[in-house]
Amino acid sequence: VIEDISAIFAKQTALDEIVQAAKKAGLPIVKNVEVIDVFENEKIGVDKKSVTLRLTYQSPDRTPAQHEVTETRIKISSTLEKSLLAQIRK
């Protein structure tokens, strides 16, 4: 299962820090996190950037159930909001 999450972060937040936080929060079913887009514009705020992450969910023996993906996405979003002060884009 592959899906994207976009969030607004402080401009100085390192992309590697964002990726590592998402990976850690997504264990054990998130197998890959990659940055697919970074956008900076005054419309999203001064010293802010929008980052889109592509998440790959995978279990070793089966396809993850939708409820597992949903729960994990919520956990990742919550972690990014709390630890990196992100604003998840809906």
N, CA, C and O atoms as a printed pandas DataFrame, in Angstrom:
     atom_number atom_name residue_name chain_id  residue_number  x_coord  y_coord  z_coord
0              1         N          VAL        A               1    0.854   -1.164    0.000
1              2        CA          VAL        A               1    0.000    0.000    0.000
2              3         C          VAL        A               1    0.903    1.230    0.000
3              4         O          VAL        A               1    1.842    1.319    0.790
4              5         N          ILE        A               2    0.614    2.169   -0.885
5              6        CA          ILE        A               2    1.405    3.401   -0.972
6              7         C          ILE        A               2    0.463    4.587   -0.825
7              8         O          ILE        A               2   -0.607    4.621   -1.432
8              9         N          GLU        A               3    0.873    5.566   -0.008
9             10        CA          GLU        A               3    0.095    6.799    0.117
10            11         C          GLU        A               3    1.023    7.954    0.445
11            12         O          GLU        A               3    2.159    7.762    0.877
12            13         N          ASP        A               4    0.511    9.158    0.230
13            14        CA          ASP        A               4    1.284   10.367    0.479
14            15         C          ASP        A               4    0.692   11.147    1.645
15            16         O          ASP        A               4   -0.522   11.161    1.853
16            17         N          ILE        A               5    1.574   11.795    2.399
17            18        CA          ILE        A               5    1.179   12.708    3.467
18            19         C          ILE        A               5    1.914   14.018    3.220
19            20         O          ILE        A               5    3.125   14.028    2.997
20            21         N          SER        A               6    1.176   15.118    3.262
21            22        CA          SER        A               6    1.801   16.435    3.133
22            23         C          SER        A               6    1.633   17.188    4.441
23            24         O          SER        A               6    0.597   17.102    5.100
24            25         N          ALA        A               7    2.682   17.933    4.807
25            26        CA          ALA        A               7    2.643   18.698    6.047
26            27         C          ALA        A               7    3.507   19.940    5.884
27            28         O          ALA        A               7    4.420   19.987    5.060
28            29         N          ILE        A               8    3.191   20.936    6.689
29            30        CA          ILE        A               8    3.967   22.170    6.705
30            31         C          ILE        A               8    4.889   22.132    7.918
31            32         O          ILE        A               8    4.457   21.871    9.041
32            33         N          PHE        A               9    6.161   22.398    7.667
33            34        CA          PHE        A               9    7.192   22.370    8.696
34            35         C          PHE        A               9    7.917   23.709    8.726
35            36         O          PHE        A               9    7.823   24.501    7.788
36            37         N          ALA        A              10    8.640   23.950    9.816
37            38        CA          ALA        A              10    9.543   25.091    9.866
38            39         C          ALA        A              10   10.604   24.878    8.790
39            40         O          ALA        A              10   11.054   23.755    8.565
40            41         N          LYS        A              11   10.996   25.952    8.136
41            42        CA          LYS        A              11   11.946   25.875    7.027
42            43         C          LYS        A              11   13.258   25.205    7.446
43            44         O          LYS        A              11   13.880   24.510    6.642
44            45         N          GLN        A              12   13.680   25.406    8.687
45            46        CA          GLN        A              12   14.961   24.864    9.130
46            47         C          GLN        A              12   14.902   23.389    9.528
47            48         O          GLN        A              12   15.944   22.799    9.814
48            49         N          THR        A              13   13.720   22.779    9.556
49            50        CA          THR        A              13   13.614   21.360    9.897
50            51         C          THR        A              13   14.247   20.524    8.783
51            52         O          THR        A              13   13.867   20.634    7.617
52            53         N          ALA        A              14   15.205   19.700    9.154
53            54        CA          ALA        A              14   15.924   18.879    8.174
54            55         C          ALA        A              14   15.016   17.799    7.596
55            56         O          ALA        A              14   14.222   17.187    8.311
56            57         N          LEU        A              15   15.147   17.575    6.284
57            58        CA          LEU        A              15   14.338   16.545    5.631
58            59         C          LEU        A              15   14.632   15.169    6.219
59            60         O          LEU        A              15   13.718   14.362    6.391
60            61         N          ASP        A              16   15.894   14.895    6.528
61            62        CA          ASP        A              16   16.253   13.600    7.109
62            63         C          ASP        A              16   15.574   13.393    8.463
63            64         O          ASP        A              16   15.168   12.280    8.798
64            65         N          GLU        A              17   15.456   14.461    9.228
65            66        CA          GLU        A              17   14.784   14.375   10.532
66            67         C          GLU        A              17   13.305   14.028   10.345
67            68         O          GLU        A              17   12.749   13.243   11.114
68            69         N          ILE        A              18   12.673   14.607    9.332
69            70        CA          ILE        A              18   11.263   14.337    9.031
70            71         C          ILE        A              18   11.088   12.878    8.617
71            72         O          ILE        A              18   10.203   12.183    9.116
72            73         N          VAL        A              19   11.940   12.422    7.702
73            74        CA          VAL        A              19   11.863   11.036    7.212
74            75         C          VAL        A              19   12.080   10.044    8.353
75            76         O          VAL        A              19   11.336    9.071    8.478
76            77         N          GLN        A              20   13.093   10.283    9.181
77            78        CA          GLN        A              20   13.388    9.363   10.280
78            79         C          GLN        A              20   12.243    9.314   11.296
79            80         O          GLN        A              20   11.914    8.242   11.806
80            81         N          ALA        A              21   11.638   10.461   11.591
81            82        CA          ALA        A              21   10.507   10.491   12.532
82            83         C          ALA        A              21    9.325    9.696   11.975
83            84         O          ALA        A              21    8.668    8.959   12.711
84            85         N          ALA        A              22    9.058    9.845   10.682
85            86        CA          ALA        A              22    7.946    9.105   10.056
86            87         C          ALA        A              22    8.229    7.608   10.043
87            88         O          ALA        A              22    7.338    6.807   10.322
88            89         N          LYS        A              23    9.466    7.225    9.720
89            90        CA          LYS        A              23    9.820    5.799    9.708
90            91         C          LYS        A              23    9.656    5.177   11.083
91            92         O          LYS        A              23    9.069    4.105   11.224
92            93         N          LYS        A              24   10.178    5.856   12.093
93            94        CA          LYS        A              24   10.118    5.333   13.458
94            95         C          LYS        A              24    8.666    5.190   13.928
95            96         O          LYS        A              24    8.301    4.182   14.531
96            97         N          ALA        A              25    7.846    6.202   13.648
97            98        CA          ALA        A              25    6.440    6.147   14.056
98            99         C          ALA        A              25    5.661    5.091   13.275
99           100         O          ALA        A              25    4.656    4.574   13.763
100          101         N          GLY        A              26    6.119    4.770   12.071
101          102        CA          GLY        A              26    5.401    3.825   11.225
102          103         C          GLY        A              26    5.777    2.368   11.406
103          104         O          GLY        A              26    5.205    1.488   10.762
104          105         N          LEU        A              27    6.739    2.112   12.280
105          106        CA          LEU        A              27    7.115    0.719   12.516
106          107         C          LEU        A              27    5.938   -0.069   13.061
107          108         O          LEU        A              27    5.174    0.497   13.843
108          109         N          PRO        A              28    5.735   -1.314   12.715
109          110        CA          PRO        A              28    6.599   -2.128   11.864
110          111         C          PRO        A              28    6.165   -2.192   10.397
111          112         O          PRO        A              28    6.837   -2.845    9.599
112          113         N          ILE        A              29    5.058   -1.532   10.015
113          114        CA          ILE        A              29    4.566   -1.784    8.644
114          115         C          ILE        A              29    5.020   -0.764    7.599
115          116         O          ILE        A              29    4.819   -0.994    6.406
116          117         N          VAL        A              30    5.622    0.347    8.005
117          118        CA          VAL        A              30    6.134    1.283    7.000
118          119         C          VAL        A              30    7.530    0.825    6.600
119          120         O          VAL        A              30    8.454    0.820    7.414
120          121         N          LYS        A              31    7.666    0.445    5.350
121          122        CA          LYS        A              31    8.944   -0.083    4.859
122          123         C          LYS        A              31    9.789    0.992    4.191
123          124         O          LYS        A              31   11.011    0.858    4.126
124          125         N          ASN        A              32    9.168    2.050    3.694
125          126        CA          ASN        A              32    9.937    3.095    3.030
126          127         C          ASN        A              32    9.232    4.437    3.188
127          128         O          ASN        A              32    8.006    4.523    3.125
128          129         N          VAL        A              33   10.027    5.477    3.394
129          130        CA          VAL        A              33    9.533    6.850    3.441
130          131         C          VAL        A              33   10.449    7.667    2.548
131          132         O          VAL        A              33   11.664    7.681    2.744
132          133         N          GLU        A              34    9.872    8.345    1.568
133          134        CA          GLU        A              34   10.697    9.189    0.719
134          135         C          GLU        A              34   10.045   10.548    0.542
135          136         O          GLU        A              34    8.821   10.671    0.522
136          137         N          VAL        A              35   10.887   11.565    0.415
137          138        CA          VAL        A              35   10.411   12.919    0.153
138          139         C          VAL        A              35   10.176   13.025   -1.347
139          140         O          VAL        A              35   11.096   12.823   -2.139
140          141         N          ILE        A              36    8.934   13.343   -1.739
141          142        CA          ILE        A              36    8.657   13.466   -3.166
142          143         C          ILE        A              36    8.438   14.908   -3.604
143          144         O          ILE        A              36    8.442   15.200   -4.800
144          145         N          ASP        A              37    8.245   15.824   -2.631
145          146        CA          ASP        A              37    8.057   17.222   -3.003
146          147         C          ASP        A              37    8.361   18.119   -1.810
147          148         O          ASP        A              37    8.005   17.812   -0.672
148          149         N          VAL        A              38    9.029   19.235   -2.096
149          150        CA          VAL        A              38    9.245   20.286   -1.110
150          151         C          VAL        A              38    8.833   21.584   -1.783
151          152         O          VAL        A              38    9.294   21.902   -2.879
152          153         N          PHE        A              39    7.959   22.330   -1.117
153          154        CA          PHE        A              39    7.423   23.562   -1.706
154          155         C          PHE        A              39    7.553   24.683   -0.691
155          156         O          PHE        A              39    7.153   24.541    0.464
156          157         N          GLU        A              40    8.111   25.786   -1.127
157          158        CA          GLU        A              40    8.215   26.967   -0.276
158          159         C          GLU        A              40    7.534   28.133   -0.973
159          160         O          GLU        A              40    7.773   28.397   -2.151
160          161         N          ASN        A              41    6.681   28.826   -0.228
161          162        CA          ASN        A              41    5.959   29.964   -0.765
162          163         C          ASN        A              41    5.455   30.796    0.406
163          164         O          ASN        A              41    5.114   30.255    1.458
164          165         N          GLU        A              42    5.409   32.088    0.224
165          166        CA          GLU        A              42    4.920   32.972    1.296
166          167         C          GLU        A              42    3.487   32.648    1.698
167          168         O          GLU        A              42    3.086   32.934    2.826
168          169         N          LYS        A              43    2.705   32.053    0.789
169          170        CA          LYS        A              43    1.307   31.724    1.088
170          171         C          LYS        A              43    1.173   30.699    2.217
171          172         O          LYS        A              43    0.175   30.694    2.938
172          173         N          ILE        A              44    2.179   29.834    2.370
173          174        CA          ILE        A              44    2.098   28.843    3.446
174          175         C          ILE        A              44    2.753   29.339    4.721
175          176         O          ILE        A              44    2.691   28.675    5.755
176          177         N          GLY        A              45    3.375   30.496    4.650
177          178        CA          GLY        A              45    3.949   31.095    5.848
178          179         C          GLY        A              45    5.415   31.442    5.678
179          180         O          GLY        A              45    6.148   30.796    4.929
180          181         N          VAL        A              46    5.818   32.468    6.385
181          182        CA          VAL        A              46    7.216   32.882    6.373
182          183         C          VAL        A              46    8.032   31.827    7.125
183          184         O          VAL        A              46    7.622   31.360    8.188
184          185         N          ASP        A              47    9.168   31.464    6.576
185          186        CA          ASP        A              47   10.041   30.446    7.170
186          187         C          ASP        A              47    9.352   29.097    7.331
187          188         O          ASP        A              47    9.612   28.367    8.287
188          189         N          LYS        A              48    8.466   28.771    6.381
189          190        CA          LYS        A              48    7.766   27.477    6.379
190          191         C          LYS        A              48    8.013   26.781    5.049
191          192         O          LYS        A              48    8.325   27.421    4.045
192          193         N          LYS        A              49    7.867   25.457    5.059
193          194        CA          LYS        A              49    7.926   24.684    3.819
194          195         C          LYS        A              49    6.912   23.551    3.906
195          196         O          LYS        A              49    6.644   23.010    4.979
196          197         N          SER        A              50    6.356   23.207    2.745
197          198        CA          SER        A              50    5.457   22.074    2.657
198          199         C          SER        A              50    6.262   20.889    2.141
199          200         O          SER        A              50    6.960   20.993    1.132
200          201         N          VAL        A              51    6.160   19.767    2.838
201          202        CA          VAL        A              51    6.882   18.559    2.456
202          203         C          VAL        A              51    5.859   17.446    2.242
203          204         O          VAL        A              51    4.984   17.214    3.077
204          205         N          THR        A              52    5.990   16.760    1.098
205          206        CA          THR        A              52    5.137   15.608    0.823
206          207         C          THR        A              52    5.983   14.352    0.938
207          208         O          THR        A              52    7.027   14.221    0.297
208          209         N          LEU        A              53    5.509   13.430    1.771
209          210        CA          LEU        A              53    6.186   12.155    1.984
210          211         C          LEU        A              53    5.393   11.046    1.310
211          212         O          LEU        A              53    4.164   11.019    1.386
212          213         N          ARG        A              54    6.090   10.140    0.658
213          214        CA          ARG        A              54    5.451    8.945    0.108
214          215         C          ARG        A              54    5.781    7.793    1.046
215          216         O          ARG        A              54    6.946    7.461    1.268
216          217         N          LEU        A              55    4.724    7.189    1.594
217          218        CA          LEU        A              55    4.865    6.088    2.553
218          219         C          LEU        A              55    4.529    4.771    1.873
219          220         O          LEU        A              55    3.512    4.661    1.187
220          221         N          THR        A              56    5.379    3.775    2.061
221          222        CA          THR        A              56    5.117    2.437    1.542
222          223         C          THR        A              56    4.880    1.517    2.731
223          224         O          THR        A              56    5.767    1.307    3.558
224          225         N          TYR        A              57    3.670    0.973    2.805
225          226        CA          TYR        A              57    3.288    0.059    3.883
226          227         C          TYR        A              57    3.427   -1.365    3.357
227          228         O          TYR        A              57    2.975   -1.677    2.256
228          229         N          GLN        A              58    4.063   -2.233    4.163
229          230        CA          GLN        A              58    4.246   -3.603    3.718
230          231         C          GLN        A              58    4.469   -4.507    4.921
231          232         O          GLN        A              58    5.249   -4.190    5.819
232          233         N          SER        A              59    3.774   -5.635    4.925
233          234        CA          SER        A              59    4.011   -6.670    5.925
234          235         C          SER        A              59    4.777   -7.794    5.244
235          236         O          SER        A              59    4.634   -7.998    4.039
236          237         N          PRO        A              60    5.587   -8.524    6.001
237          238        CA          PRO        A              60    6.394   -9.568    5.371
238          239         C          PRO        A              60    5.573  -10.711    4.770
239          240         O          PRO        A              60    6.026  -11.371    3.835
240          241         N          ASP        A              61    4.371  -10.949    5.300
241          242        CA          ASP        A              61    3.621  -12.127    4.868
242          243         C          ASP        A              61    2.256  -11.834    4.239
243          244         O          ASP        A              61    1.556  -12.751    3.810
244          245         N          ARG        A              62    1.876  -10.531    4.186
245          246        CA          ARG        A              62    0.551  -10.225    3.629
246          247         C          ARG        A              62    0.445   -8.722    3.343
247          248         O          ARG        A              62    1.310   -7.936    3.731
248          249         N          THR        A              63   -0.616   -8.356    2.668
249          250        CA          THR        A              63   -0.891   -6.937    2.456
250          251         C          THR        A              63   -1.499   -6.374    3.737
251          252         O          THR        A              63   -2.406   -6.987    4.299
252          253         N          PRO        A              64   -1.023   -5.221    4.216
253          254        CA          PRO        A              64   -1.595   -4.641    5.434
254          255         C          PRO        A              64   -3.090   -4.322    5.251
255          256         O          PRO        A              64   -3.509   -3.853    4.193
256          257         N          ALA        A              65   -3.866   -4.580    6.278
257          258        CA          ALA        A              65   -5.296   -4.263    6.250
258          259         C          ALA        A              65   -5.485   -2.747    6.292
259          260         O          ALA        A              65   -4.632   -2.019    6.800
260          261         N          GLN        A              66   -6.605   -2.286    5.756
261          262        CA          GLN        A              66   -6.868   -0.849    5.707
262          263         C          GLN        A              66   -6.841   -0.217    7.096
263          264         O          GLN        A              66   -6.328    0.891    7.256
264          265         N          HIS        A              67   -7.384   -0.901    8.102
265          266        CA          HIS        A              67   -7.371   -0.321    9.449
266          267         C          HIS        A              67   -5.951   -0.176    9.991
267          268         O          HIS        A              67   -5.673    0.758   10.743
268          269         N          GLU        A              68   -5.044   -1.092    9.618
269          270        CA          GLU        A              68   -3.642   -0.982   10.043
270          271         C          GLU        A              68   -2.986    0.244    9.403
271          272         O          GLU        A              68   -2.253    0.983   10.060
272          273         N          VAL        A              69   -3.259    0.447    8.121
273          274        CA          VAL        A              69   -2.710    1.598    7.396
274          275         C          VAL        A              69   -3.243    2.894    7.996
275          276         O          VAL        A              69   -2.487    3.840    8.218
276          277         N          THR        A              70   -4.545    2.931    8.256
277          278        CA          THR        A              70   -5.166    4.132    8.823
278          279         C          THR        A              70   -4.595    4.443   10.203
279          280         O          THR        A              70   -4.248    5.589   10.488
280          281         N          GLU        A              71   -4.499    3.434   11.055
281          282        CA          GLU        A              71   -3.946    3.633   12.404
282          283         C          GLU        A              71   -2.498    4.121   12.340
283          284         O          GLU        A              71   -2.098    4.999   13.105
284          285         N          THR        A              72   -1.729    3.555   11.437
285          286        CA          THR        A              72   -0.323    3.940   11.308
286          287         C          THR        A              72   -0.192    5.363   10.772
287          288         O          THR        A              72    0.653    6.126   11.242
288          289         N          ARG        A              73   -1.025    5.728    9.787
289          290        CA          ARG        A              73   -1.001    7.090    9.253
290          291         C          ARG        A              73   -1.329    8.101   10.357
291          292         O          ARG        A              73   -0.690    9.150   10.442
292          293         N          ILE        A              74   -2.309    7.796   11.192
293          294        CA          ILE        A              74   -2.677    8.679   12.306
294          295         C          ILE        A              74   -1.507    8.805   13.289
295          296         O          ILE        A              74   -1.217    9.895   13.781
296          297         N          LYS        A              75   -0.844    7.689   13.567
297          298        CA          LYS        A              75    0.304    7.688   14.477
298          299         C          LYS        A              75    1.444    8.543   13.906
299          300         O          LYS        A              75    2.061    9.322   14.632
300          301         N          ILE        A              76    1.719    8.394   12.613
301          302        CA          ILE        A              76    2.775    9.181   11.965
302          303         C          ILE        A              76    2.416   10.663   11.996
303          304         O          ILE        A              76    3.250   11.497   12.350
304          305         N          SER        A              77    1.191   10.990   11.629
305          306        CA          SER        A              77    0.744   12.391   11.632
306          307         C          SER        A              77    0.864   13.002   13.017
307          308         O          SER        A              77    1.341   14.127   13.165
308          309         N          SER        A              78    0.433   12.261   14.033
309          310        CA          SER        A              78    0.506   12.740   15.410
310          311         C          SER        A              78    1.957   12.970   15.837
311          312         O          SER        A              78    2.264   13.974   16.479
312          313         N          THR        A              79    2.839   12.048   15.483
313          314        CA          THR        A              79    4.257   12.188   15.819
314          315         C          THR        A              79    4.862   13.424   15.163
315          316         O          THR        A              79    5.586   14.183   15.807
316          317         N          LEU        A              80    4.564   13.623   13.885
317          318        CA          LEU        A              80    5.101   14.792   13.179
318          319         C          LEU        A              80    4.577   16.094   13.795
319          320         O          LEU        A              80    5.313   17.074   13.918
320          321         N          GLU        A              81    3.302   16.089   14.177
321          322        CA          GLU        A              81    2.715   17.287   14.799
322          323         C          GLU        A              81    3.348   17.579   16.159
323          324         O          GLU        A              81    3.656   18.730   16.468
324          325         N          LYS        A              82    3.539   16.549   16.960
325          326        CA          LYS        A              82    4.047   16.744   18.317
326          327         C          LYS        A              82    5.556   16.991   18.359
327          328         O          LYS        A              82    6.020   17.917   19.024
328          329         N          SER        A              83    6.312   16.162   17.651
329          330        CA          SER        A              83    7.773   16.270   17.781
330          331         C          SER        A              83    8.400   17.316   16.864
331          332         O          SER        A              83    9.439   17.885   17.198
332          333         N          LEU        A              84    7.784   17.576   15.716
333          334        CA          LEU        A              84    8.365   18.522   14.767
334          335         C          LEU        A              84    7.470   19.731   14.513
335          336         O          LEU        A              84    7.757   20.553   13.643
336          337         N          LEU        A              85    6.388   19.833   15.274
337          338        CA          LEU        A              85    5.451   20.960   15.171
338          339         C          LEU        A              85    4.915   21.148   13.753
339          340         O          LEU        A              85    4.755   22.274   13.284
340          341         N          ALA        A              86    4.644   20.049   13.088
341          342        CA          ALA        A              86    4.114   20.089   11.726
342          343         C          ALA        A              86    2.622   20.372   11.735
343          344         O          ALA        A              86    1.922   20.128   12.718
344          345         N          GLN        A              87    2.160   20.896   10.609
345          346        CA          GLN        A              87    0.728   21.076   10.372
346          347         C          GLN        A              87    0.386   20.149    9.211
347          348         O          GLN        A              87    0.787   20.397    8.074
348          349         N          ILE        A              88   -0.352   19.085    9.498
349          350        CA          ILE        A              88   -0.703   18.123    8.461
350          351         C          ILE        A              88   -1.712   18.767    7.515
351          352         O          ILE        A              88   -2.703   19.353    7.950
352          353         N          ARG        A              89   -1.445   18.649    6.217
353          354        CA          ARG        A              89   -2.338   19.218    5.208
354          355         C          ARG        A              89   -3.401   18.185    4.878
355          356         O          ARG        A              89   -3.090   17.027    4.598
356          357         N          LYS        A              90   -4.638   18.604    4.911
357          358        CA          LYS        A              90   -5.761   17.692    4.647
358          359         C          LYS        A              90   -6.105   17.683    3.181
359          360         O          LYS        A              90   -7.024   16.976    2.766
